Amino acid sequence: MNDISPLLEEALAACGAVPGKASRGTASAAVNGLTIAFERDDRLKRLVLWCSLRELPAEANSELYEFLLKASLLGSQIGGGHIGLYGPTRALLYSLELEEEGLDAARLANAIQRFAEKAAELIEELEKVDTASALNAPFMANVIWA
């Protein structure tokens, strides 16, 4: 992929996506309000899609870790993708690898759309986990009796 390859360009157009930055082997685009990055792995002949879900809080609760482990089990709840942590920024990243062989613009557009939908679902679920864990926190209050 030199800058944005014609295949990726065609797939992004089919998705109604807005292409962003591009350089040799990488590109990004806004898809349904999410920034998705694309990177070609020349060695493995794969296209990797990834996006940030959120920052991992310094004091993450056990519900968050439990959700991530359940969602990641065999990729079953994340469309065959992966959730990982990018250490320097503590960003939770959702990624998906696509084999280039047999990939055409229609298949790639479909994969990009499904990836964006799943990423949005994951972001929403992570927000729910945060909200639920905040509500389940022990209630501490000082009562002043008069």
Sequence and secondary structure as in RCSB ss.txt:
>XXXX:A:sequence
MNDISPLLEEALAACGAVPGKASRGTASAAVNGLTIAFERDDRLKRLVLWCSLRELPAEANSELYEFLLKASLLG
SQIGGGHIGLYGPTRALLYSLELEEEGLDAARLANAIQRFAEKAAELIEELEKVDTASALNAPFMANVIWA
>XXXX:A:secstr
  SS HHHHHHHHHHT EEEEEETTEEEEEETTEEEEEEEETTTTEEEEEEEEEE  TT  HHHHHHHHHHHGGG
TTTTT EEEEETTTTEEEEEEEEESTT  HHHHHHHHHHHHHHHHHHHHHHHHHHHHHHHTS         
